[in-house]
Amino acid sequence: MTEMTLKELINSHYPELSKSQKIVATHVLDHPRQVALKSAHELGAVIHVSETTVIRFCYSLGLSGYGELQKVIREQLLNQESSLTAYQQGKVELEQQSHLFSQVMEQDRKMISETMAQIQEADYERAVERLAKAENIYILGLRSSFTAANWLAYTIGLVRPDVKLIRPETEDVIQTISEMDERSVLVVISFHRYLKETVRIAELAKKQNSFVIGISDSQLAPIHASSDILFPIYSPNKSTLDATASLFSFMNAIVAGLVVTDREAFEKRQEKYRSLDSDYLFVEGTGKR
């Protein structure tokens, strides 16, 4: 299986499939993302075959079951070559046109628009509500996602207390996870290539009954299995760099939602912040050169 794509595997077994299994095969090839997200029972209902037929189709391909079919689909859809080359090639193409900076920013604007179209407002409102009511908020993002996680933790921390950025390199993560419970919310930022450590921490947090909010570049991203809500950030070539504008715009919308949801608590927190004597920390500009 490792040397054969899913399409090649299905094509090689197609002649020996039953009529109902061929219906499953066609749907798997035409709608792989849907298959990766739905259970065997749900898939059967969509294409009007039994769950047993779906599972037998998997056996006919030599797979151990429906779970392995989903695993194969996710791997082949998501585990692609590093996106850095694609990012560089895309920008070279833009450079051939005039006004590179405006071309790049226009591309960012279009990706923000695509992200807006992918996100359900009900999911957004539910996420903001859970964040507002949480006793503790944890933010996780590693490597290319760390900067975004750091910004989100800092900014939400301006709005409300008890916000923690998880830093596996400097803390006992198991101890941190053990403190989570149903009153906790974990926000996980995970982009291609998906780190196993991020996925594992999300899984453990879910076992602690924490509410998990995922932010990723695909509904099929590995953290979807542990996420109560997963927000897809549009990126044409799975580049975290290309997703930056959309990602920060969406995170800004999350913070804005928190500010207006509990504005009284926010105003009290800001008043307390302003009351501190912090002159020794800042240098006031004189306006002179």
Solvent accessible surface area in square Angstrom, and as a share of the most:
residue,aa,sasa,rsa
1,M,87,0.39
2,T,133,0.77
3,E,166,0.75
4,M,74,0.33
5,T,67,0.39
6,L,13,0.07
7,K,127,0.54
8,E,89,0.40
9,L,13,0.06
10,I,1,0.00
11,N,80,0.41
12,S,64,0.41
13,H,45,0.20
14,Y,81,0.31
15,P,108,0.68
16,E,121,0.54
17,L,9,0.05
18,S,57,0.37
19,K,171,0.72
20,S,46,0.29
21,Q,22,0.10
22,K,62,0.26
23,I,79,0.40
24,V,0,0.00
25,A,0,0.00
26,T,67,0.39
27,H,24,0.11
28,V,0,0.00
29,L,65,0.32
30,D,92,0.48
31,H,88,0.40
32,P,36,0.22
33,R,115,0.42
34,Q,59,0.26
35,V,0,0.00
36,A,0,0.00
37,L,78,0.39
38,K,59,0.25
39,S,52,0.34
40,A,9,0.07
41,H,118,0.53
42,E,85,0.38
43,L,0,0.00
44,G,1,0.01
45,A,66,0.51
46,V,63,0.36
47,I,20,0.10
48,H,164,0.73
49,V,25,0.14
50,S,60,0.39
51,E,75,0.33
52,T,66,0.38
53,T,23,0.13
54,V,0,0.00
55,I,50,0.26
56,R,144,0.52
57,F,0,0.00
58,C,0,0.00
59,Y,124,0.47
60,S,38,0.24
61,L,5,0.03
62,G,66,0.64
63,L,11,0.05
64,S,89,0.58
65,G,11,0.11
66,Y,20,0.08
67,G,50,0.48
68,E,58,0.26
69,L,0,0.00
70,Q,24,0.11
71,K,113,0.48
72,V,11,0.06
73,I,3,0.01
74,R,63,0.23
75,E,67,0.30
76,Q,75,0.34
77,L,38,0.19
78,L,4,0.02
79,N,102,0.52
80,Q,90,0.40
81,E,139,0.62
82,S,54,0.35
83,S,16,0.10
84,L,115,0.57
85,T,69,0.40
86,A,35,0.27
87,Y,59,0.23
88,Q,101,0.45
89,Q,101,0.45
90,G,21,0.20
91,K,32,0.14
92,V,66,0.38
93,E,110,0.50
94,L,21,0.10
95,E,102,0.46
96,Q,142,0.63
97,Q,94,0.42
98,S,74,0.48
99,H,130,0.58
100,L,73,0.36
101,F,144,0.60
102,S,45,0.29
103,Q,52,0.23
104,V,40,0.23
105,M,123,0.55
106,E,69,0.31
107,Q,50,0.22
108,D,38,0.20
109,R,134,0.49
110,K,112,0.47
111,M,5,0.02
112,I,49,0.25
113,S,56,0.36
114,E,79,0.36
115,T,5,0.03
116,M,138,0.62
117,A,83,0.64
118,Q,69,0.31
119,I,29,0.15
120,Q,114,0.51
121,E,124,0.56
122,A,74,0.58
123,D,48,0.25
124,Y,50,0.19
125,E,97,0.44
126,R,110,0.40
127,A,0,0.00
128,V,8,0.05
129,E,81,0.36
130,R,82,0.30
131,L,1,0.01
132,A,33,0.25
133,K,150,0.64
134,A,10,0.08
135,E,82,0.37
136,N,44,0.23
137,I,1,0.00
138,Y,11,0.04
139,I,0,0.00
140,L,0,0.00
141,G,0,0.00
142,L,22,0.11
143,R,193,0.70
144,S,70,0.45
145,S,4,0.02
146,F,57,0.24
147,T,93,0.54
148,A,3,0.03
149,A,0,0.00
150,N,69,0.35
151,W,81,0.28
152,L,2,0.01
153,A,11,0.08
154,Y,144,0.55
155,T,20,0.12
156,I,0,0.00
157,G,21,0.20
158,L,67,0.33
159,V,12,0.07
160,R,32,0.12
161,P,68,0.43
162,D,84,0.44
163,V,34,0.20
164,K,78,0.33
165,L,30,0.15
166,I,0,0.00
167,R,84,0.31
168,P,29,0.18
169,E,114,0.51
170,T,102,0.59
171,E,45,0.20
172,D,93,0.48
173,V,22,0.13
174,I,114,0.58
175,Q,99,0.44
176,T,8,0.05
177,I,9,0.04
178,S,66,0.42
179,E,98,0.44
180,M,4,0.02
181,D,34,0.17
182,E,103,0.46
183,R,128,0.47
184,S,0,0.00
185,V,1,0.01
186,L,0,0.00
187,V,3,0.02
188,V,0,0.00
189,I,1,0.00
190,S,5,0.03
191,F,7,0.03
192,H,11,0.05
193,R,150,0.55
194,Y,30,0.11
195,L,51,0.25
196,K,178,0.75
197,E,85,0.38
198,T,3,0.02
199,V,24,0.14
200,R,118,0.43
201,I,7,0.04
202,A,0,0.00
203,E,60,0.27
204,L,40,0.20
205,A,0,0.00
206,K,73,0.31
207,K,142,0.60
208,Q,62,0.27
209,N,102,0.53
210,S,1,0.01
211,F,10,0.04
212,V,0,0.00
213,I,3,0.02
214,G,0,0.00
215,I,2,0.01
216,S,0,0.00
217,D,18,0.10
218,S,7,0.04
219,Q,78,0.35
220,L,1,0.00
221,A,0,0.00
222,P,50,0.31
223,I,1,0.01
224,H,40,0.18
225,A,84,0.65
226,S,8,0.05
227,S,21,0.13
228,D,49,0.25
229,I,7,0.03
230,L,19,0.10
231,F,2,0.01
232,P,10,0.06
233,I,0,0.00
234,Y,67,0.26
235,S,18,0.12
236,P,75,0.47
237,N,43,0.22
238,K,23,0.10
239,S,3,0.02
240,T,21,0.12
241,L,96,0.48
242,D,6,0.03
243,A,0,0.00
244,T,57,0.33
245,A,30,0.23
246,S,1,0.01
247,L,5,0.03
248,F,59,0.24
249,S,45,0.29
250,F,15,0.06
251,M,0,0.00
252,N,86,0.44
253,A,38,0.29
254,I,7,0.04
255,V,12,0.07
256,A,49,0.38
257,G,7,0.06
258,L,5,0.02
259,V,39,0.23
260,V,88,0.50
261,T,76,0.44
262,D,69,0.36
263,R,148,0.54
264,E,109,0.49
265,A,48,0.37
266,F,47,0.19
267,E,101,0.45
268,K,133,0.56
269,R,85,0.31
270,Q,34,0.15
271,E,100,0.45
272,K,152,0.64
273,Y,130,0.49
274,R,152,0.55
275,S,82,0.53
276,L,123,0.61
277,D,115,0.60
278,S,38,0.25
279,D,116,0.60
280,Y,180,0.69
281,L,114,0.57
282,F,126,0.53
283,V,147,0.85
284,E,143,0.64
285,G,76,0.73
286,T,111,0.64
287,G,82,0.79
288,K,171,0.72
289,R,287,1.05
